[in-house]
Amino acid sequence: MYFPIAEIHANPYIIFCTALVVSFFTSMGGVSGAFLLLPFQMSFLGYTSPSVSATNHVFNIVAIPSGVYRYIKEKRMLWPLAKAIIIGTLPGVFIGAWVRIEYLPDPRNFKFFAGLVLLYIGWKLLKDIILNDKTKGKNYHIKLNDFHDLDVMEASFKKVSFTFGGKVYTYAPIFIYIICFLVGIIGGIYGIGGGSIIAPILVTIIGLPVYVIAGAALLGTFVTSVSGVIFYQFLAGIYPQMAVSPDWMLGALFGSGGFLGMYLGARVQKFVRAVYIKGILACCIMFIALKYISGFFI
């Protein structure tokens, strides 16, 4: 099958199945999997023009709603957290794109620094997994009936508290805004989905349960991707000599596989131990970190 904007020939079944498998696993941790599909498109499919990033956003737009719907249906959407992620991330994405054009034509050094920070977060996730494994999985088992007892007790600018799995969790929204703003800038500069960074931070640093943050992180990525596609379409008019606008046909095909994968991933998440979901997040964050760091030396 030929995709004219991407200027590539590819087997649609491979595209669909790849997106399905990747999204199935990553959606359990609140990550769309777009950051893994980007190198797949560039290295395996040979799609290397700037529009590949915009096509990745189209994948998110098509694929994410099914996972978000499932988390909402199971009453595991923490709306105050989703709101904070969206409000914090959006301005950061636009600022990051502007910074990338104006000040970081060669962001090699800053990318190395970002890789070290992400490596630290990934290590904290792995350390948490190892320590909990030694205590025979303490706090990793939640009864299936308890997955429907998410209850927000307080939601203000200063404090959000909720109960889940018989426990009370509290966090300061202002801290979430700041983190998401910074993550949005990184995502704008490097063209990666913010959820792949936000989700591990919410679990390791903020200490929120992975079963609760997944839906909010995916919803934030969806809104950011909609803005990203609009922004790329705007840039396509400014740079007509470059392939900037997305390949809608390819993005929709990836998205259709992701749509099914994310729904299934969100559906079975409650049957998977948190230690395994954290392992998926650790692999995601380590992949990005090592890619950034290795790029500094190559």
N, C-alpha and C positions, 0 to 999 in steps of 0.2 A: 504494500500500500504506500502511495506517495503522499507526502505532506508538503505542500508547496511553499509555505512560509518558512518552515524549518529546512526545506530543501533536502529531505532525506527519504529513503525508502525503509520501511520497517514492518515487521510482522505484527499486526494488531493484536493477535492472541498473546504474544510475548509481552506487549505493552500492558494489556489488561491484567494479565496474571501477575506481573511484577508489581504493579500498583496495589493489587489486592493483597498479596502476601505481605508487602512492606507495611501497608496501612493497618492490616489486621493486628500486627504485633505492636507497632508504635502507638496506635490510638489508645491502647490500654493505659499508657502513661501520659496521655494528653498531648502527644506529638503526632502531627499529621504524616510525617515521613517524607515530606517534600525535600528536605535537605539530603536525603539518601537518593531520591530520584533525580536530583540535579546532576550529580556525577555520572549516574547511569545514562542520562540523556547525552552528556558530553562525551563520555568515554566509549560507551557501547553503541549508541545510535549515531554518534558523530555530529550532534547538534551543538554547535559552539558559538553561534551568533549571540549578541546581547539579548535577543528576544527570548532566549531559553529561560531567563529568570522570570519574565512575564508569563510564560507558559506554565511555569511552576505555580504561579499565583492562581492561574485558571484551574489547575488541578485542585488546589485547596478549596476554591469556591464551589466546585462541583462535588468534591468528596466529603468535605467536613460536615455538611448539614445532617447526614444520616447518623453520624456519631453523636452530634449534639442532641438530635432528636431522641436518641436512645437514652442518653444521660438525663434529659429532662423527663422523659416518660418514667424512668426509674426513680425520679425525685432525688437525683444526686447532682443537680446543678446548683452550685453555690453562687447565687446571683450577685451579691455584694463583691465577691472576688472577681467574677467575670467583668463587672462594671469597672473595677479598679484596673484590671489588665487592659481593657480597651482604651480607657481614658489615658492611662499612662503610656501605652505603646504607640498610639497613633501619631502624636506630635514628634516622638522620637524617630519614627520611620522617615518622615519628611525631612527632618533635620539631618539624619544620617545620609540620606541621598544627596542633600546639598553639600554636606561636609565631604563626601566622597568625590564630588565633582570639583569643588573649589580647593580643598586642602590636602586630599589624599590620593593624588593620581597614582602613587605607588605606596600603598598602605602596608608595606612589608613589615616595618618595625612595630607598628601598632598592632598588627595582626599577631605577631609573635607574643606580645604582651597579653593580648586577649586570650591566646591559646594557653598561656600559663595560668591565667585566672580560671579558665574553664577546666583545665587539668586538675586544679585544686578542688573544684566543685565535684568533678567526677570521682576524685579520690575520696572525698567525704561520703559520697554515695556508696562506693565500694566498701569503705570502712564500716559504714552503718550496716551493710548487708552481712559482712563477716562477723561483726559483734553480735548481731541478732541471731545469726546462725548458731553461734556458740551457746546462746541461751535457749536453744531449741525453738527458735522462731517466736519468741515472746512478742506479743502485740501484733502478730502478723495474721492471726485468725479472727475473723469477724463472722458471726452467724449470719446466714443468708437473710433472715428476717430483719436483721439490724441494718441492712443496706437501704431500707426505706424510711429510716428515722432521722434523716438530716433535718435539723430544726434550728433556724436562726433565732437566737434569743435577743441579740442587740446588733444593730447596724447603724453606726454613726461615722462621722469623719475621723473621730479619734479612736474608735474601737469597734471591732466586729467579733462577736462570740457566737458559737454554734455548738450543737451536740451532734455526734455521729458515733455509732457503734457503742453507745453507752458512756462516751467520754466527752468532756468539754474542751473546746479549742478556742483560743483567742489570738488575734493578731491586730496590728496597727495598720490601717489602710494607707496612711501616708508613706509607710515603708514600702508597701506594694507599689504605690504610684512611682516612687523614686526608682525602684528596681526595674519596673517595666519601661520607664522612660529611657533608662540607660540601655536596656536590652533592645528597645526599639531603635535607638541610634545605631547599635551594632548591627542589627538586622538590616537597617537602611543602607549602611555602608557596604556590607558584604553580601546582601541579598539572600539571607537565610531566614527560615521561619523562626519567629521569636519563641514559639512554644517549646522548641527543642532546648532552649536555655532557661526559660521561665519555669517550666515544670520541675526540673531538678532543683532549682533554687527554692521553690515553694516547699519542696519535700525536705531538703537538707537544712536550709538556713531558717526558714519560717517554721518548719516542723508540722506542716499540715498533712493529713492522710492522703495518700496517692489516689485512693478511691474517690475522693471528693474534688481534687484539683483538676482531674483529667478533663471534665466537661468544660470548665471555665477556661482552661488553657486552649482547648480546641476552638471555643467560641471566639476568643481573642485573636487567634490566628486567622480565623475566617474573616473577621471584620478588617484586619490588617491587609489581608490578601485582596479584598475588594478595593480598598484604597490603593493598593499597589498596582493593580491592573489599570485603574483610572489614571494613575500617575504615568505609567508606561505608555498608555494611549496618548496622553498629553505630550510626552517626550517624542513620540513618533512623528508628531506634526512639526516639532522643532528640528529634528534630525532625520529628514526624509531620505538621506543618503545611507542610513543605517537600518538594519533589521531590528527594530525595537519593539514593535507591537507583538502580542503573543500569537502563537499558532493555535487558534481556537479548536481546531479539529483534533490536534494531538493532545492538547490540554484536556479536552472533554473525554477523550478515550482513556487517558491516564485517570481522570477523575471518576469515570464510571467504574473502573476497577477499585479505586480508592473508596468510592461510595459504598460498595458492597463490603470491602474489607473493614472499613471503619465501623459500619453497623454491627458486623459480626464481632469485631474486637470489643466494642462497647458492651455488646450483649453478653459475652463470656467473661468480661473482666472480673466480675464478682466471684467467679469460680476459681480464679487464679490467685495464688498467695502473693501478698504484697512484695515479698522478697524477690520474686521473679519479675514483677513489674518494675521494681527498682533496678533490677539487673538490666532490663531493657533500656531504662533511662540512662543508666551508667554507660552502657555501650554507645548510646546516641551522643552523649556529651563528650566521651572519650574520642569518638570518631572525629568530631569537629575539632577538638583540642589538638589532637595529633596531626590533623591535616594542616592546621594553622602553623604549628610549630615546625613541622617538616618542610613546609613551604618557605620558611625563613632560610633554610640551609640549601635549598635546591635552586 
